[in-house]
């Protein structure tokens, strides 16, 4: 028992119906958290009209969920080790479901923002347990397949969010309008809360692990100092405090490193265990995923708003336009293992270069004032294909080098990169779009084209970072 507490629980071998049941429960929970990050995109026009919401508040409604989600993920991963992944998953699911109900009943923009943060807190407790449970429950080829399904769930949630959000808003069931995009989580959450205690594997709580409160507070403050000025600064004219916050946030990163080193010297658990940070290519992978999701999050936010506000598309039509992207992302994420292994290392940066090229093509189409026709749909599909060829293979290769006993720390690091990238992308790309968007169709077309070009440039940098990550894994 002492040895188990020190090294952590061994992987539990599951098979047949048991393994399917575990995946269904944890990936449905993951699906809900991803869905909630994207389903609001196609409802923002309705929210703006109903609650008379400004641009900054809209960004907080979309990004506030991801802000809380991102900054608390590491703590959520550590809590999973301390109190078991099973208990933490269920607690996070309960909090997420309750906050979703509150969002659906929100009475003004402030209450909606607050409840969105509450959803993020629940998601931060739930989501890191998913990847950790996969790491600890499956081994070898079964783990690779489970991670590929995980990637498909990520893309499926994003795609379903766009389409389901459009259906819900347009259907206006019971006069709920945009509120339905939050209320849809409630019955799903209740069903999962009934199943999870019966299905999820039981592991031993690691009483040797603690939550680094000082490190968590430093990281949370740093992220908020960096993100809040990006979200609110444009609408307020970038006042002095916004620049001071950005400077303090940059300084906070250095302070966080010093805090973590001090925690390690005292023999306590830092948020990022040194052995995890030294895993081959893991840090470079985290940086790459941050840029990939920053590109994706910013592009998705701007595109959804542009289609509804500037092109006059309905919420449903705007959601359906993302279908080619979601399908190709999911297909690539599920089928990449069929590509010869010798090509995997080159496939990852190639996929991100393909994404950058498709975004450049979209920028050219947008600058010409074109709607979403066959050419743009093809570019959407190539964008999804490129990201699919990079996302799941890169994550799978990085996690293969991490011991199972450190699965929670690695999961927390990578999922934090994914979510933090999303919120930074929404804040920064969204701010550029709102700054350039005028009152004419031509100015709106130019604004979305510039935003897409910035995304294309970021994707190219991500390709270089991915090449470095892959090289360090050898």
URSULKA-V546127 format. One line per field, one symbol per residue. ss: DSSP state (A for helix, B for strand, O for the rest). burial: b if it has 9 or more other C-alpha atoms within 8 Angstrom, else e. A space follows every 50 residues. Layout:
ss->???
burial->???
This chain:
ss->OAAAAAAOOOOOOOOAAAAAAAAAAAAAAAAAAAAAAAOOAAAAAAAAAA AOOOAAAAAAAAAAAAAAAAAAAAAAAAAAAAAOAAAAAAAAAAAAAAAA AAAAOOOOAAAAAAAAAAAAAAAAAAAAAAAAAAAAAOOAAAAAAAAAAA AAAAAAAAAAAAAAAAAAAAAOAAAOAAAAAAAAAAAAAAAAAAAAAAAO OOOOOOOOOOOOAAAAAAAAAAAAAAAAAAAAOOOOOOOAAAAAAAAAAA AAAAAAAAAAAAAAAOOOOOOOOAAAAOOOOAAAAAAAAAAAAAAAAAAA AAAAAAAAAOOOOOAAAAAAAOAAAAAAAAAAAAAAAAOOAAAAAAAAAA AAAAAAAAAAAAAAAAAOOOOOOAAAAAAAAAAAAAAAAAAAAAAAAAAA OOOAAAAAAAAAAAAAAAAAAAAAAAAAAAAAAAAAOOOOAAAAAAAAAA AAAAAAAAAAAAAAAAAAAAAAAO
burial->eeebbeebbebeeeeeebbbbbbebbbbbbbbbbbbbbbbbbbbbbbbee eebeebbbbbbbbbbbbbbbbbbbbbbbbbbbbbbbbbbbbbbbbbbbbb bbbbebeebebbbebbbbbbbbbbbbbbbbbbbbbbbbbeeebbbbbbbb bbbbbbbbbbbbbbbbbbbbebeeeebbbbbbbebbeebbebbebbbebb eeebbbeebbbbeebbebbbbbbbbbbbbbbbbbeeebeeebbebbebbb ebbebbeebbbebbeeeebbbbbeebbebbbbbbbbbbbbbbbbbbbbbb bbbbbbbbbbeebbbbbbbbbbbbbbbbbbbbbbebeeeeeeebbebbbb bbbbbbbbbbbbbbbbbebeeeeeebbbbbbbbbbbbbbbbbbbbbbbbe bbebbbbbbbbbbbbbbbbbbbbbbbbbbbbbbbebbeeebebbbbbbbb bbbbbbbbbbbbbbbbbbbbeebe
